[in-house]
Amino acid sequence: MTLKAEIETLPAGDRVLRRGKGLLKVLVTLLAIFAFAAWIALGVVLYADAGRDLRLAAALAAAVSTEALFWSVAALLGVSVLEARKAIWRRITGFLAR
């Protein structure tokens, strides 16, 4: 079975989701580049012993870009990744609550 025939047999909603994955892959790639650059910038700022405000801004940029990258990868891979993360957080917070 060819890919085209397989996609044509999918319900309309599934076809739209598959077609939109290309844009999501580009978004994930751009976010990965930005997150990598943000972490390098954070390392440079920490190594240069910059002021508190600059360190805070660099750390915030690295954290937000990494979180955005995580959620976009989760959207690309599907709901199972989100469910696994919820289970991990339940386990961590349950462990700390004891």
ABEGO torsion letter per residue (X at the ends): XBAAAAAAABBAAAAAAAAAAAAAAAAAAAAAAAAAAAAAAAAAAAAAGBBAAAAAAAAAAAAAAAAAAAAAAAAAAEAAAAAAAAAAAAAAAAAAAX
